[in-house]
Amino acid sequence: MSTRKPATIAVRTGIESDTQYHAVVPPIYLSTNYGFPAFGEVPKYDYTRSGNPNRGLLEQALYELEGGQGAVITNCGTSALNLWVSAFIGPDDLIIAPNDCYGGTYRLFNTRANKGDFRVQFVDQCDDAALTEALAQKPKLILLETPSNPLVRVVDIEKVCQQAKQVGALVAVDNTFLTPVYQQPLSLGADFVIHSTTKYINGHSDVIGGVIISKTQEHAETLAWWANCIGASGTPFDSYMTLRGLRTLGPRMRSHEESSLKILSYLQSQKLIGAIYHPSLPTHPGHEIAKKQQSGFGSMLSFEFAGSYEELQQFVSRLKLFSLAESLGGVESLICHPATMTHRAMGEEALEKAGISLQLLRLSVGLEDADDLIADLDQSLNWVKENR
Ligand SMILES: *Cc1c(COP(=O)(O)O)cnc(C)c1O
């Protein structure tokens, strides 16, 4: 099984598994409870908070894709992160997280730390000296998010995992941006992989969900126990939908990336576009590490708009094929202004520290025709140029 390629695992998991009617596509089980076959005989599934066939299939697909031993499907990516800290950290323990992590992750860790649930330190994980100093404090958990959001900065997973082992810390990688199609953190030494399946895994912007995949059986069981205990599990319908979206993950990821590379070369020729952030660019600080640990560069990119702030707003509002919206990884192209949208909860000081300026725009390149997307960017930039 595990020698199969990601696209095959994504398509085949659960196909022809129905024993009642031999449905080719696995049916949906909405029942909240399951009969005990006999007195004292506990069935595989008894109550949907603890387990469900649709969730089970999605779990299997995702842990096989990531090369893990088990997975827990949660009701969103944030709750996967919350489950992870709930299961493995206590009041005196320290967690090290990236200073440019997803805004909701920052809010979750910061708020819980302020309540005294644990200690947290947000570190620039691309800065070797800062990371070494943080590790010297013997953290219990380390979260990596690579490439990061929105500046797609790249952290050397293998190197951090080796350092973490020496101080006895467990490492989780938020792999939302690349998916197992382009990056498999467990094979680089990580203990856990976390996804917001809301993004590329489901891929159609119609389900909120999350997953945490464990490298060991023991960790997988601990997390499943905690998911049942705190009520973090996802619903059967959402798992059904997410597995349906997952089927096309391989071809989607390739198409997203192909279009991104075309858009990148267009953007590079434009005077109104300043610094561009994407791991494929040789000038990108993480380019070499990305080539080593990723099998693709992914399709999230961001750039500084080199006109005025007013012109930036004009540029964004004149686009027809990039919707001004949060989230990412769906079939539809999106444009986001992180400072006033996804990352606004960080506050000015943290934004500045993370290098997220008011001129920064982030694109999630969808599956529309790349030429149409470029033509759309072009008409809007031209309007700005002609109306300066
Ligand atoms: C969206 C996102 C999350 C949070 O996931 P939700 O499903 O919105 O709760 C966490 N990490 C990254 C990188 C994300 O993009």
The ligand as a Tripos MOL2 file, in Angstrom:
@<TRIPOS>MOLECULE
LIG
   15    15     1     0     0
SMALL
NO_CHARGES

@<TRIPOS>ATOM
      1 C1         -6.5940   28.0070    7.5520 C.3       1 LIG1
      2 C2         -5.3660   27.5950    8.2510 C.ar      1 LIG1
      3 C3         -5.4100   27.0990    9.5580 C.ar      1 LIG1
      4 C4         -6.7000   27.0420   10.3590 C.3       1 LIG1
      5 O1         -7.6010   26.1290    9.8260 O.3       1 LIG1
      6 P1         -9.2180   26.2850    9.9580 P.3       1 LIG1
      7 O2         -9.7180   25.1200    9.1830 O.co2     1 LIG1
      8 O3         -9.5900   27.6030    9.3670 O.co2     1 LIG1
      9 O4         -9.5440   26.2240   11.4050 O.co2     1 LIG1
     10 C5         -4.2190   26.6880   10.1360 C.ar      1 LIG1
     11 N1         -3.0560   26.7580    9.4670 N.ar      1 LIG1
     12 C6         -2.9800   27.2320    8.1980 C.ar      1 LIG1
     13 C7         -1.6530   27.2960    7.5160 C.3       1 LIG1
     14 C8         -4.1220   27.6730    7.5470 C.ar      1 LIG1
     15 O5         -4.0310   28.1660    6.3150 O.3       1 LIG1
@<TRIPOS>BOND
     1     1     2 1
     2     2     3 ar
     3     2    14 ar
     4     3     4 1
     5     3    10 ar
     6     4     5 1
     7     5     6 1
     8     6     7 2
     9     6     8 1
    10     6     9 1
    11    10    11 ar
    12    11    12 ar
    13    12    13 1
    14    12    14 ar
    15    14    15 1
@<TRIPOS>SUBSTRUCTURE
     1 LIG1         1 GROUP 0 **** ****
